[in-house]
Amino acid sequence: MTISPAQTRLGWIGTGVMGSNMCGHLLAAGFSVTVFNRTRAKAQSLIDRGAQWADSPREVALAADVVFTIVGFPADVREVVLGTQGVLAGSRPGMVLVDMTTSEPALAVEIAEAAASRGVISLDAPVSGGDVGAREAKLSIMIGGDEAAAAALAPCWQAMGRTFVRQGGPGAGQHTKLTNQILIAGNMIGVCEALLYAQRAGLDLNRVLESVASGAAGSWSLSNLAPRIIAGNFAPGFLVAHFLKDLGIALAESCRMGLTLPGLALAEQLYRRTAEQGHAHDGTQALQLALAEMAG
């Protein structure tokens, strides 16, 4: 399998905060791309740059050799891949399907099996890096599925990200992304509580960041989201609603595996409180608002 801009037609489904930038990098790399999104207006910037529009995921598949999807929730993945107008309905043997949504490992396995029955190769390849990583092509891409296909897609991974690692068979990419989200969940509590503490102590928060961000406490969340919190910027790089979805999947998988993860459970409760306060469509840094209210 050879993947190159000169001979590989790409399809792209999902042009939200992440998907629009990721697809844009593939266009910039010279690939021809056919796009679909439930709201066409959100794909218009890509169409203006040369992407072709399709009226359904099925039509995307009919026009592409490799189809990428990055949508919101597992139910959305199921619809755009397995639905009557989904990708597999328009697939043909030899096509490759890549789901980059953070979704359920079991669904990734189900899709891989359904795809294989049609002669299609399916990969699960969720990403980490948020809106900044998507915009700057610095994402970490976690891949599950066929080894040869994962390697062949290197030109696409390189256009979108800085790191891409095949983790194992179908579902392994999703399990790795859930590991990533568990790490972030606890870290975000620490970032927000630390800023509350520093504020109550009367410190200059920007000067505090100057001291701590490059030390042992440093993290992506501290460097990228703490400045937004200080500026009162809660616009979404990654939606609270989507993070809650991810934490819920991680909790369900933990339960299935017989694991008790109290830190993860606490983070899920706090983010649920954040959503209940009306911040489901703000960025994950809106956790600060829920903790601030609890702290008085």
Secondary structure, 3 states (H helix, E strand, C coil): CCCCCCCCEEEEECCCHHHHHHHHHHHHCCCEEEEECCCHHHHHHHHHCCCEECCCHHHHHHCCCEEEECCCCHHHHHHHHHCCCCHHHHCCCCCEEEECCCCCHHHHHHHHHHHHCCCCEEEECCEECHHHHHHHCCEEEEEECCHHHHHHCHHHHHHHEEEEEEEECCCHHHHHHHHHHHHHHHHHHHHHHHHHHHHHCCCCHHHHHHHHCCCCCCCHHHHHCHHHHHCCCCCCCCEHHHHHHHHHHHHHHHHHCCCCCHHHHHHHHHHHHHHHHHHCCCEHHHHHHHHHHHHC
